[in-house]
């Protein structure tokens, strides 16, 4: 179990107000996590989802902009990973079909 998985499990036990208090640190974690491998990126999406589902609306406009920015980046990263995986699968299937007919 990675630290990120442990943190996600811990977040599930926290209240919304506790999560709201940790927004500054969570932003840093999510921004730093952009360089992690694909499984961790999907876990970051789950962490972000947990925060958004439980946390009351953020009061500061800067925090709202940061939330929107981080959400967009995490979603883009996950979508890119899925597209690359799909493209690779299509490429492999085309190669197999071509090899069959040769």
C-alpha positions, -999 to +999 in steps of 0.1 A: +000+000+000+015+033-010+013+065+010-012+079-014-035+049-009-031+053+029-039+090+026-070+083+005-083+058+031-076+083+058-095+110+039-126+087+038-127+089+076-123+127+078-152+152+081-157+179+055-145+206+078-113+187+085-107+184+047-114+221+042-087+229+067-062+208+049-069+224+014-035+242+012-015+210+019-038+189-004-032+214-033+005+209-029+002+172-029-020+172-060+003+196-079+034+175-070+016+143-079+014+153-116+047+137-121+037+103-107+030+072-127-005+065-141-018+043-113-011+072-089-027+097-112-060+078-110-057+076-072-051+114-071-084+117-090-101+096-063-085+118-036-098+149-054-132+134-058-134+126-021-124+162-012-150+177-036-178+153-023-172+160+014-158+195+017-181+225+020-176+251-008-144+270-004-148+305+008-117+321-009-118+329-046-082+320-049-089+285-034-117+280-058-094+289-088-068+265-074-094+238-071-105+243-107-069+244-119-059+212-101-091+194-112-085+203-148-049+192-147-056+159-129-085+151-153-063+160-183-036+137-171-060+108-166-076+113-200-042+114-217-032+082-200-064+065-212-059+078-247-024+066-249-034+032-236-063+030-261-040+041-290-015+014-280-042-013-279-055-002-314-019-003-327-013-038-314-045-051-328-037-036-363-002-052-361-018-086-352-043-083-381-015-074-405+006-103-393-023-127-397-027-118-434+010-118-442 
